[in-house]
Amino acid sequence: MSRTPRRILVVGGLAAGPSAASKAARVDPEAEVVLFEQGPHISYGICEIPYHIAGDVPGQDLVAYTPAQLKQAKRVEARVLHLVEEIHPRERSIRVRDTTNDKTYTERYDKLIIATGSRPRSLGLAGEDASNVFHVKTLEGGFKIKAFVDTARPSRAVIVGAGYIGIEMADALRTRGIEVTMLDQFDLPMSGLEIRTREEVLRVLMANGVRFVGGSPPVRFVIEQGSVRRVETANGIYDTDLVILAVGVEPETRLAQRAGIRTGALGGIITNPQQQTSALDIYAAGDCCEVKNLVSHKSMYLPLATIASKQGWVAGENAAGGHTRFVGAIGAIAVRAFKTEVAQVGLGSAEAARARFDVAMETITGSSRASIMPGSKKLTVTLIADRRSGRLLGAGLFGEEGAVLRANTLAVSIQHGLTVHEMQQWDLAYSPPFTPLWDPILIAANALEKKMFKR
Amino acid sequence: MSRTPRRILVVGGLAAGPSAASKAARVDPEAEVVLFEQGPHISYGICEIPYHIAGDVPGQDLVAYTPAQLKQAKRVEARVLHLVEEIHPRERSIRVRDTTNDKTYTERYDKLIIATGSRPRSLGLAGEDASNVFHVKTLEGGFKIKAFVDTARPSRAVIVGAGYIGIEMADALRTRGIEVTMLDQFDLPMSGLEIRTREEVLRVLMANGVRFVGGSPPVRFVIEQGSVRRVETANGIYDTDLVILAVGVEPETRLAQRAGIRTGALGGIITNPQQQTSALDIYAAGDCCEVKNLVSHKSMYLPLATIASKQGWVAGENAAGGHTRFVGAIGAIAVRAFKTEVAQVGLGSAEAARARFDVAMETITGSSRASIMPGSKKLTVTLIADRRSGRLLGAGLFGEEGAVLRANTLAVSIQHGLTVHEMQQWDLAYSPPFTPLWDPILIAANALEKKMFKR
């Protein structure tokens, strides 16, 4: 008696979807694994798009796998331009629309993995769909911006939203010689990061010719001949040839919600550590999900490719009959603002206070290499700890060298609940071209320990 | 009744000594702290000397504190050109020779800290004291090499010993346009590191015009007019204008041993975690000590400035009435070989096997940034783990970018006994200019886990 192969269907083709599908096909070599993607491309990174627009990365390099390559390398069938319209959990089937011919059909599954990702937040203003207004959210969108910059040769751009994508876009557009105005609802860029870091990012933006206008969300787009020509705010009116909307994303859960799958207070799908949803045989992974914060033990919404790809693996392995868990995330963000590396890992000080930790915090500025070495750069480290337990809760770093990789050392410390006291004993490798004798993270730990004791 | 201030004497002025003295003076603001150094300089790093010889760092930058600055900034009196000849533990006194006038005198102490460091190993060959033969061991020695290169303009050099100082010197001398031959007793440079790493270092040396001759220790120096002109080995004879001896160091414990202080099988002073020696009120710190390896729990001899400065702090704090511990070290080494970063942290595979771990090991090559980003470099990571506990024991990394700082993330994992399984859940910051989506250390952990499971 031959066993019917397991059918594993995956909805969504960006980060978590291909990760889940590939893992499932590897774990169960007999399974039929089919992935559905509504857009024309699969398996690409949003994070690389600004570098494509800047001209640093050719367009074809943005795609890790075409459908043919995914089939060949991973034994996953990817159907692009296929929109999944309905999930029927009781029938264990989905309704799919082939948008190339507008026909729908039904596919049966044994296990379903939802990886529908996120969608850009809307400002709710007329004109968001104008021909020179863009989101940095899909590969097609990225290609459109690149083509617009290449052919329409805009001389002025307004970027709405000064989060990490807004900043990467500011960098990219300045590289292309475009005047950039950034509008943000807050007084400083990068809301959520430490004030100290945000002030530095503002300094970097201004030093690189970006006009940052804080506390000034757009209130009206002035449209001429289908294009936004002026952006009005409470504090001024900005002429523009190009508008980038980078005001964040929200989980795309409409499909899941229609199927009765449980979502949380932050709008994302709720899963257990096995990435199972509230519906039998349905898993979810990536930007459509909420994530457990390993430090605060609260649910958070953090749509990052690192988390998506790990959750994808876990969902894929479990859907294919394996047994594995995604433990959660600490929140780890890195961005390059022109020449400056900015990183934040774990909880910010405000977030830590909200989570009822007894927050202690210290900032030091050290150097990226032995300070006497040519090429050494200033590096600022802020550490955030809990006075009661002594545990490191979070860290923010910036500087022109070595901030992000050092943040990752601190990330490990945060993830495993190490204390600031323990950090002082860290035996780290030292060599003048790479680190000072006392690495800035050790100097910061020593300074914070001193401060915590003094209280 | 006024209390007599505590007298804390420190023997040795390079790394551990000034660290200990400064800490002691801070912890006990009443204490009289006096440091004795036989040479003319204090408070400098050996590690920076090759970069001075290369021309990257001016000589005056090598000294962190002059005696006057140490007095001013740290309230420590430093007596240079003062040789401590005897310790009398029962009398709690030392005999000091002022070498500027060859007079001796006695100083009483309440607490004594021995930081006599290390001395270069000798080859035992005639001619080691010739005028063109140098060690990289003291600042004076470093200045002499620089002056020799600047004025005598040697065109050929022989470096004996291909450890990290030998390699840094090869780099420095090549930068100065000198032909370099390296002689080593082993077939590959950097004994103690993984074979894979050593092969890469050999490749890098050759690619940068260094002639490496393995298995060929010098057997004779041929001397003409007080200078070595040829170095003879079993495998060839090498003409030279300059000889650098970099065959390692041994603990300088003669003073301690004469005072009956206990030393270990590796020749270093034995201390407890408070850095106390076997003699009452006598502490020791730095290159004259053996160190507990936190992974193997064995004693090791690892003369590194990172360990010396931490031990110095601990000795200084405890001598001044504080209570603190130095827990030990994992062994963390970094070196720049021309453009290549080389790092090893924790146990090597051979060392791990000797320590009776059930060694599993995997090597992967990833990229330092997202591989599609300009400037991304290959990065090779070897992880060494114990199959029984799953713990990461050691790691070796090399590549032209991001090897050393990633090694430090792994160092933390090794120091705290984290498992390869736990590493796979690490939430690390990602951004294309700094890391791939799956950082090479995560790829390596995944690969090693797979291998460990398959057995």
Interface residues (C-beta under 8 A of the other chain):
Chain A: G45 C47 E48 Y51 D56 V57 D61 L62 Y164 L294 L304 A305 T306 I307 S309 K310 F326 V327 G328 A329 I330 G331 A332 I333 A334 V335 R336 E341 A343 Q344 V345 A370 I372 M373 P374 G402 V404 L405 R406 A407 N408 T409 A411 V412 S413 Q415 H416 L418 E422 Q425 W426 D427 L428 A429 Y430 S431 P432 P433 F434 T435 L437 W438 D439
Chain B: G45 C47 E48 Y51 D56 V57 D61 L62 Y164 L294 L304 A305 T306 I307 S309 K310 F326 V327 G328 A329 I330 G331 A332 I333 A334 V335 R336 E341 A343 Q344 V345 A370 I372 M373 P374 G402 V404 L405 R406 A407 N408 T409 A411 V412 S413 Q415 H416 L418 E422 Q425 W426 D427 L428 A429 Y430 S431 P432 P433 F434 T435 L437 W438 D439
